[in-house]
C-alpha cells in the first residue's frame, strides 16, 4: 500500500530548509533515540478507547496503578508488543496547538536544555543545537477540528480535510520502536500537506498532551525522516508552562 500511495503522490522538494513550501521540510519522531528506522511493519488495530493515561488515582488500587505506570513507561521508551497497538483517530489530537520552535528561539526553553545537560552526555549548548534542528518549522500553529486541520505558516493559513490512512510500526536500529498514525488529505487547500503523521509516544487512543508531526507529500519519505520533528503543545500554555511540562517527562 505504501509504494502505491507514493507512486500516485507528487513528490515534494524535500530538504530541511527548503523554502518553496512550509511543508517541504518534513517532521520526524522525537523518540529520544533518532536512529534510522531499520524496518517498517504496517499494522492495524481495533479502535477501542483504552485510555492508558488516566491520572485519577484511586489509592485503594496502588498496585494496579504502579503496574499501569510501569507499562506506560516502557511503551513511551519504545518497548511494546504489536498486540498493544490500537488504531487512533484525529479526535486524539483535537485542539489549538503551538509550535515550540519559537519558544526555543526566544530562550523560553533554556532551562530545559540546562536540565538535560545536568543528567545527559551533552552540554546545554549542544542540546540547544540538536533540538533547534529537530523543532525547526515554519508552521507556528496547527488547529484540528474534527477531520479538518488548519496550518498557520508565514502569515497564511491552509486547511485540509483528512481521512485515516492506518498506522505504521517502526523498528529502530537501537531495538526500540515507535508508531506513526497517518492521515491523508481527501480535500482542501492545495498548499496543505498530502500526508500528516503523528507521533506522541502513545500506541492506543488517548488525548495527546503534545505531539510530533511529519508533514509532506511522500508517505514513505516521511516515515524515513528522523532529523526534523516539529513539536506542538497546547496553544494556551505559556513558554514557562511548556518548559515545565517538558522537564516533567
N, C-alpha and C positions, 0 to 999 in steps of 0.2 A: 504493500500500500504506500509506503514512504517513497519508493522510487517513482511510482505512478504520479503521486502528488507533485514531486519535484519536477518531473518532466513537463507537467502541464502548468507549472507556475513560473512566471517570468522571474529570472534571476535578478537580484539587486546587485548594485555595485558594492560589494562587501568591502569592509575596511573600517577599522575602529574610528578613524577621524574623518570619514567621508562626509562631504557637506551637501551632496545632492538631495538628500532626504534625511530627516531626523531618525529614520528607521534603518538607514543603511548600516549604521553601527548597531549591531545586534547584541542582545544581552545574554549572559550566561549565569549559571547557578553558583551561589556562594555556599559551597558545601564544606568550607574550612579545609578542603583538600582539592585544589583545582587541577588535578591531573587529567590528562586527556582521557575521555571515556574509552575503555578497551573493548566494550561490547554494547550493543543496543538490543534489548529484548522487549518487544511490544506485548503489552498485557492489558486485558480488560477485566474490570471488577464490577461486582454488583453495587448499585448505588444505595447504600444504607447509611443513615446518619449516626455513625458511631463517633460521637464527639469525645475524642481521647483527652482533650484538654479542658475538662470541666474543673474549674478551680473552686467549686463549692465544696468545702471539706466537711465531711461528717466524721467527727472524732471517734465515733464508735466503730469506724472501719479503717483504722490507721494502717493495718496490714495490707488491706486491699489498695489503699492509696499509695503506699510505698511501692507495691508491685507495679501499679499503673505508671508511676513516675519513672521507675527504673526502665520500664518498657519504652516509654516515650523518649527517654534519654538515649537509648540505643537506636531508636528509629531516627532521631534527629542527627545522630552521628553517622547514619547511613547503613545500619545493620538491621535487616528485617527479612522476613520470608515473603515470597511472591503472594502467598495467600492473604497476607495482611493488607495488600494494596487494593484500594477501592476506587471506583470512579468518583469524580467530583464535577460539580457544575460551577458556572460563574457566580452562583449565589455565595460561594465561599469567599469571593473577593469583592463583593459589593461595596460601594462607597466612594469617597473622595480621597485621593492619595497624593502625597507629595514625594518628589524625588529627594533623596538625601544628598545628592551631589552638591547642590548649593550650600548645604549645611557644612559639608567638608570644606568647601572653598572659603566660607566666611569664618572658619575657625570653631564653629559650634561643636565639632566632633574631636577637637584636640585632646580633650580629656579621655575619650575612648581609646585613642591610639597610645596615649601615655599608659593607660591601664593595661592594654595589650602588651606593651613593651615590658612592663614590670614582670609579667609572667611568661612572655614569649621569647623567641630567639631573634627578634629584630629590634632595631631602635624605633622610637616613636616616629622619626622622620621616614624610616623605611616603610613602616606600616602605612603612614600617610600616603606615600607614593604608590604603594601597592593598591590601596583602596581608591585612590584617585583614578587609577586606570580601570578598576572594577566598576566604580559607581558612575563613571563619565556618561552623560547623556544630554541631549537637547530637550528631551521630553520631561518638562519640570512638573507636570501634573497629569494624573490619569483619573477619570471618573468612570465608574462602572455602575450602570443602572439596568438591571435585567440582563438582556443579551447585548445591549448597546455599550460600547466602550469608546470614550472620547479622550483623545490625546492632545495635550496642550504643549506646543513647541514653537519657540521663536515668534511668539505673538499670534500664532494661528491655532485653530482647533480643528481636528479631524475626527470623524465618528465612523465606526464600522459596526455592523450587526454580526455577531459571531456565533458560530454553532460548534458543538462538541466534535473534536477530531481524535478522541481517545487519549491515551497516555502512554508514555514510554518509560521503561525502567532502564536506567543507565548504570553500567558497571564500570568503576574506575580502576586504574592500574593499582591503586593502593589497597583495593579489596572492598572498599565501602561503595555504597550505591545511592542513587537518587531517583526521584520520579519527576518527570515533566508532564504537566497537564496542558493539553494542546487544544487550541480553538482556531477555527478557520473562518475568515471573513466571508459571509454569504452575500452581503450587500453593503453599500455605504460609500463614503468618500474614497476616491482613488488613492489619495495620499495616506489613508490608514493602512497599516501593515496587513499583509495577507494572512500571516500566522502570528499568534501570540502564544507563548509558552510560559506557564507559571511554575515556579519552584518556591516553596515556603517551608521545606523540611518535613511537612506532614504528608501522609500517604493515604488518608481517608478523609471523608467530609468533616470539616470543622471551619469555623470562621477564622480567617487569617489575621494575624496581628501585624504582619509585614510580609513582603514578598519580593522575590527577584523575578524579573521578566525578560524574556527574549522576544524581539520584535523584528520581523522581516518577511521576505517573500519565499525563501528557500527553507523548507521544513527540516531537511537533513542538515543543512549548514548550521541552523540554529542549535540543533542537538549537539553538533560537534564543537560549538564555540564554548570555550571555557576561560576567556580572558576578560570579558566585559559583561558585567552583570548588574545593570541598573536596579536599584533597590528602592522600595517605596514603603513609607509609613503613613498612618492616617494624617490627613491634611490639617486637622485641628491641633496636632501636637506642636509645641514649641521646639526649638533646637535643643534646649536643655532637656526637655522630656524625651526626645528621641535618643539623646546620648545616654540617659539613664536606662531606657529600655534596652539599648544595645549592651550596656555593661552588665545588665541583669541576666543576659543569656550566656 
